[in-house]
């Protein structure tokens, strides 16, 4: 009997290597961002792409706030085209980071997504900056 896992065969190793290696060129994770920050290896700009209210309520330390809709050539003119941007949003339930990555790539910047976003950061046990207590039932739109 074949398990549900093996029902669709795994890709050959050489194809899996290409696939997973390619994924790492598009994404990083919260742990790698945190470790880089702790080591002082800040060769990227961390960008919270949520709206200002969500950012104000709590964001990853060191992140700047550039909501997705504000990512324009004019807004980024101070950054050299070689600047690596690492974008994140609320979490895996939101595609704001993907939309921001598309805009940044369209403008000619290298970009990676910090997978997991704010939820992933908290799941790793890391703290947010600027967190304001709120009622559990008070929703805050990411407004990305």
N, C-alpha and C positions, 0 to 999 in steps of 0.2 A: 504494500500500500504506500502511495506517495503522499507526503505531507503537503499542506497548502503552500508551505514555503517553497517546496521544490516543484510545485505544479507548473510554474513558469521557470524554465531553466535559467541558472545564473549565466551571465555573459562570460565569455572566455577571459582569462586573466589579462591578456594584453588589451582587450577592449575595456575591461573594468579599470585597469591602470590609467588609460587615457581619460576615461570618464571622471574618475575621482580626482585625478590630478588637475583636470580642467576646472572642476568645481572649486578647488582651492584658489584658483586665480580670481574667482568671483566673490568669495566669501571668507570671512574670518569669524571667530567666535568670541564670546564675552571674556572667556578665560585668557585668550591671547591678547585681547585689548587691555585687560586689567594687568597682566604680567608685563606688557610693554610699558604701560604707564608707571608701574612700580619700579621698573628698571630705568626709567627716564629715557626710554627709546621712543621718542615721539616724532617719528618720521611720517606722520599722517595727521590729517585733520579729522577729528571725530565730530560728526554732525547729527544732531537730533533733528529729524525732519518733521516732527509734530508741530502743531500750532503753539503759539507763545504761552497760552494758559496751561496746556499739558506740560510743556517744558518747565514752566515756573513751579508747577506742583511737584516735580521731581524728575531729575535727569541724571545721566551718567556723568560723574565728575570729569571735568575737562572738555565736555562737549559744548560746541557752540550751537545756537539755534538758527537754522535756516529751513523754515517750512518749505515743503516740496514746491508749493506754488510760487515761492519767492526765488527759486533757483534760476536766475537769469544771467546772461553774460555780464550785464552791468553789476549785479550783486556780487559776482565772483571776480571782477577785474583786478582785485588786489592779489589774487592767487596766481602764481605761475602755472602754466599748463602741465607742469610735471608734478603738481601737488596731488598726493594720493588722498582722496576723501574716503572715509569709512562712515557709511550711513546706517542709521537705525531708526526704527519707529516703535510702536507700542509692543509688538510681539508677532508671533507667527500667524495671528488671526488678521493682520493688517498688511496690505501690500504697499504702504506708503514708502518704505525703503526701496522697493523695486522701482516705483515710479520716479523717485529721486535719483536712483542710479541711472535710469534711462536718460533723464535730463542732463546729468553730469557727463555721461558718456557722449551724448549728443553735442555738448559744448566742448568736447575734446579733453576731458579730464579722466585720469585713471580713477577707478572707484571699486570699492568692495562693500558688501553688505555685512554688518555685524548680525549674524543670525541669532534669533531669539529676541532681539530688541530689549526693551525695558523688562519684559517678563523674564527673559533669559538671564539678564543681569541679576535680577532679584533671586531667581532660582539658583544661581551660582553662590548666593550668600553675600553678594556685594551690596553696598549701600548706595542710595541715590543722594544727590545734592539738591537742596531746595524743597524737599518734600514737606508738604503741608498736610496736616491731618484732615481727613474728610469723612463724611458719613459713608458707610459701606454701600449704601444704595444710591449714592450720588455719583452718577456717571460723568466722566469727563471724556469728551470726544477727543481723539488724537488730532483731528482737524488737519490732517496732512495733505 
